[in-house]
Amino acid sequence: MNPNLRNFIGCLIITGLAAAYTLKVFPTLPEQIPVHFNAAGVPDQYQAKGSGAWVMIYVMAGLGLLFSILPALSPKTKSIESFRKTYDILVYGIMFFMVGIHIITLGAAGNSQLSTVGFGLLMCIFFGFLGNLLGKVTPNYYVGIRTPWTLESPENWERTHRFAARLSVAASILGAAIIIAGGQFMVAIGIVVASLIFPVGYSYWLYTQSNRSENSTPT
């Protein structure tokens, strides 16, 4: 079977499971479904039940289609096929993450309060999952820390992604520990998100170091 078709079918199955869950709990949901929450986990935006309960299903369906198309669009010089197995694992991980978010947000519809512990731990697990895969991603235009400096230099790409992998896994463990200890979940989320932002600066630092080394080399 074509790997892109197999990927799409896998995403379709996961989306179908989320849709089946939605159908099961739909009769118990209130007429207004929260679709956005503030930093305290309190809903601040709502949609009618008929549409709000299905927002994530539509998003997942769109993502599944996008994920199945991207490999075919990637240039041969930086093809996703060079890390296809890792890409597929990443795609399924994202889809299951979306299922988790969907279940948590529908759960918040009944008591008007997002489970910040559940949401925070899910985020930490997801970012740890991403970090664990980053070191296996080769240069491409869709997945990873895609800066002008990593895309220009294979060495910069490799070193940046190894750094990002270690940092994000460590940040996820720290974030989870903060949540379990009863700390602010937004602090934990901030830590794990920052772990994928700092590597951008690191890739630039590697670029400047490389340029300095080249300029100092005698001719």
C-alpha positions as CSV (number, residue, x, y, z in Angstrom):
1,M,0.0,0.0,0.0
2,N,1.2,3.5,-0.8
3,P,2.6,5.0,2.5
4,N,0.7,8.2,2.1
5,L,-2.6,6.3,1.6
6,R,-1.7,4.2,4.6
7,N,-1.0,7.3,6.7
8,F,-4.4,8.8,5.6
9,I,-6.3,5.7,6.5
10,G,-4.6,5.6,9.9
11,C,-5.5,9.2,10.6
12,L,-9.1,8.5,9.4
13,I,-9.4,5.6,11.9
14,I,-8.2,7.8,14.8
15,T,-10.6,10.6,13.7
16,G,-13.4,8.0,13.5
17,L,-12.7,6.9,17.1
18,A,-12.9,10.5,18.3
19,A,-16.1,11.0,16.4
20,A,-17.6,7.8,17.9
21,Y,-16.7,9.1,21.4
22,T,-18.4,12.4,20.5
23,L,-21.6,10.6,19.4
24,K,-21.6,8.7,22.7
25,V,-21.4,11.7,25.0
26,F,-23.3,14.1,22.8
27,P,-26.7,13.6,24.5
28,T,-25.1,14.5,27.9
29,L,-23.5,17.7,26.7
30,P,-24.9,21.2,27.5
31,E,-26.4,23.4,24.8
32,Q,-23.3,25.6,24.9
33,I,-19.8,24.0,24.4
34,P,-16.7,25.8,25.6
35,V,-14.1,26.2,22.7
36,H,-11.6,28.5,24.5
37,F,-10.3,28.8,28.0
38,N,-8.4,31.4,30.0
39,A,-5.2,30.8,31.9
40,A,-7.2,29.6,34.9
41,G,-9.0,27.0,32.8
42,V,-12.3,28.8,32.9
43,P,-14.2,28.9,29.5
44,D,-14.4,32.3,27.9
45,Q,-15.8,31.4,24.5
46,Y,-18.6,29.1,23.6
47,Q,-20.3,27.6,20.5
48,A,-23.7,25.9,20.1
49,K,-23.6,22.2,20.9
50,G,-24.4,21.2,17.3
51,S,-21.1,22.8,16.1
52,G,-18.9,23.2,19.1
53,A,-18.8,19.5,19.9
54,W,-17.5,18.7,16.5
55,V,-14.8,21.4,16.0
56,M,-12.0,19.1,16.9
57,I,-13.3,16.3,14.6
58,Y,-13.2,18.8,11.6
59,V,-9.6,19.9,12.6
60,M,-8.5,16.3,12.9
61,A,-9.9,15.4,9.5
62,G,-8.2,18.3,7.9
63,L,-4.9,17.5,9.6
64,G,-5.1,13.8,8.5
65,L,-5.5,15.0,4.9
66,L,-2.6,17.5,5.2
67,F,-0.3,14.9,6.8
68,S,-0.9,12.5,3.9
69,I,-0.2,15.1,1.3
70,L,3.0,16.7,2.7
71,P,5.4,13.8,1.9
72,A,4.4,14.0,-1.8
73,L,5.0,17.7,-1.9
74,S,8.5,17.6,-0.2
75,P,11.5,18.3,-2.5
76,K,13.7,15.3,-3.2
77,T,16.7,17.1,-1.8
78,K,15.0,17.4,1.6
79,S,12.4,14.6,1.4
80,I,10.3,13.3,4.3
81,E,10.9,9.8,2.9
82,S,14.4,9.9,4.5
83,F,12.8,9.6,7.9
84,R,9.4,8.2,6.9
85,K,9.0,5.9,9.9
86,T,9.6,8.7,12.3
87,Y,7.2,11.0,10.3
88,D,4.4,8.4,10.6
89,I,5.0,8.0,14.3
90,L,4.9,11.7,14.7
91,V,1.7,12.0,12.7
92,Y,-0.1,9.4,14.8
93,G,1.2,10.9,18.0
94,I,-0.3,14.3,17.0
95,M,-3.6,12.8,16.1
96,F,-3.8,10.9,19.5
97,F,-2.8,14.2,21.2
98,M,-5.8,15.9,19.5
99,V,-8.1,13.1,20.7
100,G,-6.8,13.7,24.2
101,I,-7.5,17.5,23.9
102,H,-11.0,16.7,22.5
103,I,-11.9,14.4,25.4
104,I,-10.6,16.9,28.0
105,T,-12.4,19.9,26.5
106,L,-15.7,18.0,26.2
107,G,-15.3,17.0,29.8
108,A,-15.0,20.7,30.7
109,A,-18.4,21.3,29.0
110,G,-20.2,19.6,31.9
111,N,-18.6,21.4,34.8
112,S,-17.5,24.7,33.1
113,Q,-13.9,24.1,34.2
114,L,-11.0,22.7,32.3
115,S,-9.0,20.0,34.0
116,T,-5.7,21.9,34.2
117,V,-3.9,18.9,35.6
118,G,-5.1,16.6,32.8
119,F,-4.4,19.2,30.2
120,G,-1.0,20.1,31.6
121,L,0.1,16.5,31.9
122,L,-1.1,15.8,28.4
123,M,0.9,18.8,27.0
124,C,4.1,17.6,28.9
125,I,3.7,14.1,27.6
126,F,3.2,15.4,24.1
127,F,6.2,17.7,24.1
128,G,8.3,14.9,25.6
129,F,7.1,12.7,22.8
130,L,8.1,15.4,20.2
131,G,11.5,15.8,21.8
132,N,12.2,12.1,21.7
133,L,11.7,12.1,17.9
134,L,13.5,15.3,17.0
135,G,16.9,13.7,16.9
136,K,15.7,11.3,14.2
137,V,14.4,13.9,11.8
138,T,16.6,14.8,8.8
139,P,16.6,18.2,7.0
140,N,13.2,19.0,5.5
141,Y,10.8,21.9,5.1
142,Y,7.9,20.7,7.2
143,V,9.1,19.0,10.4
144,G,11.6,20.1,13.1
145,I,13.5,23.3,13.9
146,R,13.4,24.9,10.5
147,T,15.5,28.0,10.6
148,P,17.6,29.5,7.8
149,W,20.7,28.2,9.6
150,T,19.6,24.6,10.1
151,L,18.3,24.3,6.6
152,E,21.6,25.8,5.2
153,S,23.9,23.4,7.2
154,P,23.4,19.7,7.8
155,E,25.7,20.0,10.8
156,N,23.7,22.8,12.2
157,W,20.5,20.9,11.7
158,E,21.9,17.8,13.5
159,R,23.4,19.6,16.5
160,T,20.3,21.9,16.9
161,H,17.9,18.9,16.9
162,R,20.0,16.9,19.3
163,F,20.0,19.9,21.6
164,A,16.3,20.4,21.2
165,A,15.6,16.7,21.8
166,R,17.4,16.7,25.2
167,L,16.0,20.1,26.2
168,S,12.4,19.3,25.4
169,V,12.5,15.9,27.2
170,A,14.0,17.5,30.3
171,A,11.5,20.4,30.2
172,S,8.6,17.9,29.9
173,I,9.7,16.0,32.9
174,L,10.2,19.2,34.9
175,G,6.8,20.5,33.7
176,A,5.0,17.3,34.7
177,A,6.7,17.4,38.1
178,I,5.5,20.9,38.7
179,I,1.9,19.9,37.8
180,I,2.0,16.8,40.0
181,A,3.4,18.8,42.9
182,G,0.4,21.2,42.6
183,G,2.2,24.1,40.9
184,Q,0.8,26.5,38.3
185,F,0.1,24.6,35.2
186,M,0.7,27.7,33.0
187,V,4.3,27.8,34.4
188,A,4.7,24.1,33.4
189,I,3.3,24.8,29.9
190,G,5.5,27.8,29.5
191,I,8.6,25.7,30.3
192,V,7.8,23.0,27.7
193,V,6.9,25.5,25.0
194,A,10.1,27.4,25.6
195,S,12.1,24.2,25.2
196,L,11.2,24.3,21.5
197,I,11.9,28.0,21.1
198,F,15.3,28.2,22.7
199,P,16.8,25.9,20.0
200,V,16.1,28.6,17.4
201,G,18.5,30.8,19.2
202,Y,20.9,27.9,19.6
203,S,20.9,27.3,15.8
204,Y,21.8,31.0,15.2
205,W,24.6,30.8,17.8
206,L,26.0,27.7,16.0
207,Y,25.8,29.7,12.7
208,T,27.8,32.6,14.1
209,Q,30.4,30.3,15.7
210,S,30.8,28.6,12.3
211,N,31.2,31.9,10.5
212,R,33.7,33.1,13.1
213,S,35.7,29.9,12.7
214,E,35.7,30.2,8.9
215,N,36.8,33.9,9.0
216,S,39.6,33.1,11.4
217,T,41.0,30.3,9.3
218,P,44.3,31.4,7.5
219,T,44.2,31.5,3.8
